[in-house]
Amino acid sequence: MTDVPTATYQTRRGELETYFDRTAVKAWERLTSDAPVGRIRATVRKGREEMRNTLLSWLPADLTARRVLDAGCGTGALAVEAARRGADVVAVDISPTLVQLGRDRTAGRHGTGQVSFHVGDMLDEGFGAFDHIVAMDILIHYQPADVTRVLGLLAKRTAGSVVFTFAPRTPLLAAMHNVGKLFPRGDRAPSIVPVAPGHLRALIEADPALRDWTIGRERRVAGGFYISQALELRRR
């Protein structure tokens, strides 16, 4: 892997790996399944489904012969839906446990496309080039400067679009953070990093690595204990 962004990216990546693969893997296994969950986690599940459907709707309806990177794929729900449209999906996550769950859950459900699961870093250039990259609810944990650095590195390997989510800075999100502190320590994810949408757009527009890209669609999904904002980058 080349062009690792910063020390802060590496530190946060290590925290996320510990959380998703060891600290709260059972909670995420349950959240991403059809098993009953509590009221708060039910809103998170619903919000994630709505966001996943939003990002999928921004990809072409026919993905035949297109390569798609699902960065931070988790258990592979988005990857398998893209494969059903004909895509060749490379699904990457830092958690070996979630990746194995993805392999088990999606086997034989790929339709006309295919999904290959990998444990690793989304920035690994060994995965090759793509037509589209999707990064759902993974960049929300990184500092804005790291987010734009990651986007620049992903964009140079992408022919069509990069769609991703970030945590919008809002009073509601701040209130949810405070409620989240009441969870048992083992159930708490590494803190997310809220960013004002206008500030993030300004960083993207000023980044030389993204000069050939334009900001496209944008949508916020908010309900219960879930809030996230989707943004589309398209090659000019």
PLY file of the C-alpha trace (Angstrom):
ply
format ascii 1.0
element vertex 236
property float x
property float y
property float z
element edge 235
property int vertex1
property int vertex2
end_header
0.00 0.00 0.00
1.31 3.46 -0.84
0.52 7.04 0.17
-0.77 6.23 3.65
-2.61 9.43 4.67
-1.48 10.42 8.18
-0.66 9.13 11.64
-4.16 10.11 12.78
-5.64 7.91 10.04
-3.50 4.98 11.11
-4.37 5.42 14.79
-8.09 5.60 14.15
-7.92 2.64 11.78
-6.40 0.57 14.59
-9.16 1.62 16.99
-11.83 0.66 14.47
-10.23 -2.73 13.87
-10.25 -3.46 17.60
-13.86 -2.36 17.97
-15.39 -4.12 14.99
-13.39 -7.32 15.25
-13.23 -7.81 19.00
-14.96 -5.34 21.30
-18.47 -5.26 19.83
-18.49 -7.86 17.08
-21.49 -9.68 18.57
-23.50 -6.46 18.71
-22.74 -5.73 15.05
-23.44 -9.31 14.03
-26.90 -8.92 15.55
-27.48 -5.40 14.21
-26.72 -6.50 10.64
-28.98 -9.55 10.85
-32.75 -9.96 11.07
-32.59 -10.73 14.79
-34.70 -8.59 17.15
-32.90 -5.57 18.60
-33.79 -2.84 21.08
-35.57 0.38 20.12
-32.42 2.47 19.70
-30.59 -0.09 17.60
-33.74 -0.61 15.53
-33.52 3.03 14.43
-29.85 2.52 13.55
-30.72 -0.56 11.49
-33.50 1.31 9.69
-31.28 4.32 9.02
-28.47 2.18 7.66
-30.87 0.41 5.31
-32.19 3.73 4.01
-28.66 5.05 3.53
-27.54 1.86 1.79
-30.48 2.12 -0.60
-29.63 5.77 -1.24
-26.03 5.02 -2.21
-27.11 2.10 -4.37
-29.62 4.35 -6.15
-26.75 6.64 -7.14
-25.01 3.82 -8.99
-26.09 2.77 -12.51
-29.04 0.38 -12.58
-27.02 -1.93 -14.83
-23.56 -2.61 -13.44
-22.67 -5.43 -15.80
-18.89 -5.65 -16.27
-18.34 -2.74 -13.86
-15.87 -3.04 -10.98
-17.14 -1.68 -7.67
-15.20 -1.27 -4.42
-17.30 -1.60 -1.26
-14.94 0.09 1.20
-15.73 -0.90 4.76
-18.11 -3.59 3.54
-19.01 -5.08 6.92
-21.18 -8.14 6.33
-21.69 -7.36 2.65
-25.31 -6.20 2.33
-24.44 -3.43 -0.14
-21.92 -5.58 -2.01
-24.42 -8.33 -2.75
-27.03 -5.86 -4.04
-24.48 -4.32 -6.42
-23.51 -7.81 -7.61
-27.14 -8.57 -8.36
-26.97 -5.73 -10.88
-24.06 -7.47 -12.55
-21.12 -5.81 -10.81
-17.79 -7.39 -9.98
-17.56 -6.22 -6.37
-14.40 -6.12 -4.27
-15.64 -5.99 -0.66
-12.98 -4.85 1.82
-13.10 -4.51 5.58
-10.52 -4.40 8.37
-12.49 -6.90 10.49
-11.80 -10.57 9.68
-14.86 -11.59 11.68
-17.26 -9.34 9.74
-15.69 -10.37 6.44
-16.24 -14.05 7.26
-19.83 -13.30 8.22
-20.21 -11.59 4.86
-18.88 -14.61 3.01
-21.23 -16.91 4.91
-24.32 -14.73 4.54
-23.96 -13.82 0.86
-22.77 -17.12 -0.60
-24.88 -17.99 -3.64
-26.83 -14.72 -3.52
-24.78 -12.71 -6.02
-27.05 -13.02 -9.03
-25.25 -12.34 -12.30
-22.32 -10.55 -10.64
-19.77 -11.63 -8.10
-18.38 -10.55 -4.75
-14.87 -11.20 -3.50
-14.34 -10.45 0.19
-10.98 -9.29 1.53
-9.58 -8.34 4.91
-7.51 -5.23 4.41
-7.34 -1.48 3.94
-9.58 0.27 1.41
-6.53 2.28 0.27
-4.54 -0.78 -0.79
-3.70 -0.17 -4.45
-3.32 -3.92 -4.91
-7.08 -4.14 -5.29
-6.75 -2.33 -8.60
-8.91 0.27 -10.33
-12.68 0.65 -10.22
-15.62 2.18 -12.03
-17.34 3.13 -8.77
-16.37 3.23 -5.10
-18.81 3.20 -2.18
-17.74 4.04 1.40
-20.75 3.92 3.71
-20.41 5.06 7.32
-16.68 4.44 7.55
-15.22 7.92 6.89
-17.45 9.25 9.69
-14.71 8.22 12.15
-11.90 10.28 10.58
-10.78 13.89 10.80
-11.92 16.07 7.84
-8.36 16.42 6.54
-7.99 12.63 6.55
-11.37 12.27 4.79
-10.30 14.45 1.88
-6.91 12.72 1.72
-8.65 9.33 1.54
-11.05 10.60 -1.12
-8.14 11.83 -3.22
-6.40 8.45 -3.00
-9.59 6.58 -3.87
-10.45 8.95 -6.70
-7.24 8.31 -8.61
-8.27 4.64 -8.90
-11.84 5.41 -9.98
-13.23 6.06 -13.45
-16.80 7.05 -12.61
-17.92 8.02 -9.12
-17.13 7.90 -5.42
-20.14 7.90 -3.10
-19.59 8.14 0.63
-21.09 9.29 3.90
-19.94 11.66 6.59
-21.29 12.77 9.98
-22.92 16.20 9.59
-22.32 18.60 12.46
-25.77 19.24 13.96
-27.23 19.83 17.45
-29.11 16.53 17.09
-25.90 14.62 16.51
-24.30 16.26 19.54
-27.27 15.20 21.67
-27.03 11.62 20.41
-23.34 11.56 21.36
-24.28 12.40 24.91
-26.89 9.64 25.02
-24.36 7.22 23.52
-22.10 7.77 26.51
-24.69 5.91 28.58
-24.04 2.67 26.66
-21.78 0.05 28.25
-18.18 0.81 27.29
-17.89 -2.38 25.23
-20.80 -1.28 23.03
-19.39 2.13 22.19
-17.84 2.64 18.79
-14.80 4.87 18.38
-16.17 8.40 18.35
-17.41 9.81 15.10
-16.09 13.16 13.88
-18.88 15.58 12.90
-18.06 18.07 10.16
-20.08 20.96 8.80
-21.22 20.05 5.26
-20.07 23.39 3.88
-16.62 22.95 5.40
-16.24 19.48 3.91
-17.35 20.68 0.48
-14.81 23.51 0.68
-12.02 21.07 1.56
-12.97 18.84 -1.38
-13.13 21.73 -3.83
-9.72 23.01 -2.68
-7.93 19.65 -2.83
-5.64 19.40 -5.90
-6.08 15.61 -5.92
-9.81 16.15 -6.58
-9.56 18.89 -9.20
-10.98 16.59 -11.88
-14.01 15.80 -9.74
-17.27 17.61 -9.07
-19.72 17.32 -6.19
-22.99 15.73 -7.24
-25.98 14.54 -5.24
-26.29 14.92 -1.50
-28.79 13.52 0.99
-29.09 13.36 4.76
-30.71 10.37 6.48
-31.79 11.06 10.04
-34.10 9.10 12.28
-33.92 8.01 15.88
-30.31 7.28 16.77
-29.01 7.36 13.20
-27.82 10.42 11.31
-25.49 10.41 8.33
-25.09 12.43 5.16
-24.35 11.02 1.72
-22.28 12.83 -0.88
-21.50 11.93 -4.47
-18.28 12.81 -6.30
-18.29 12.45 -10.10
-15.37 12.65 -12.48
-15.72 15.71 -14.71
0 1
1 2
2 3
3 4
4 5
5 6
6 7
7 8
8 9
9 10
10 11
11 12
12 13
13 14
14 15
15 16
16 17
17 18
18 19
19 20
20 21
21 22
22 23
23 24
24 25
25 26
26 27
27 28
28 29
29 30
30 31
31 32
32 33
33 34
34 35
35 36
36 37
37 38
38 39
39 40
40 41
41 42
42 43
43 44
44 45
45 46
46 47
47 48
48 49
49 50
50 51
51 52
52 53
53 54
54 55
55 56
56 57
57 58
58 59
59 60
60 61
61 62
62 63
63 64
64 65
65 66
66 67
67 68
68 69
69 70
70 71
71 72
72 73
73 74
74 75
75 76
76 77
77 78
78 79
79 80
80 81
81 82
82 83
83 84
84 85
85 86
86 87
87 88
88 89
89 90
90 91
91 92
92 93
93 94
94 95
95 96
96 97
97 98
98 99
99 100
100 101
101 102
102 103
103 104
104 105
105 106
106 107
107 108
108 109
109 110
110 111
111 112
112 113
113 114
114 115
115 116
116 117
117 118
118 119
119 120
120 121
121 122
122 123
123 124
124 125
125 126
126 127
127 128
128 129
129 130
130 131
131 132
132 133
133 134
134 135
135 136
136 137
137 138
138 139
139 140
140 141
141 142
142 143
143 144
144 145
145 146
146 147
147 148
148 149
149 150
150 151
151 152
152 153
153 154
154 155
155 156
156 157
157 158
158 159
159 160
160 161
161 162
162 163
163 164
164 165
165 166
166 167
167 168
168 169
169 170
170 171
171 172
172 173
173 174
174 175
175 176
176 177
177 178
178 179
179 180
180 181
181 182
182 183
183 184
184 185
185 186
186 187
187 188
188 189
189 190
190 191
191 192
192 193
193 194
194 195
195 196
196 197
197 198
198 199
199 200
200 201
201 202
202 203
203 204
204 205
205 206
206 207
207 208
208 209
209 210
210 211
211 212
212 213
213 214
214 215
215 216
216 217
217 218
218 219
219 220
220 221
221 222
222 223
223 224
224 225
225 226
226 227
227 228
228 229
229 230
230 231
231 232
232 233
233 234
234 235
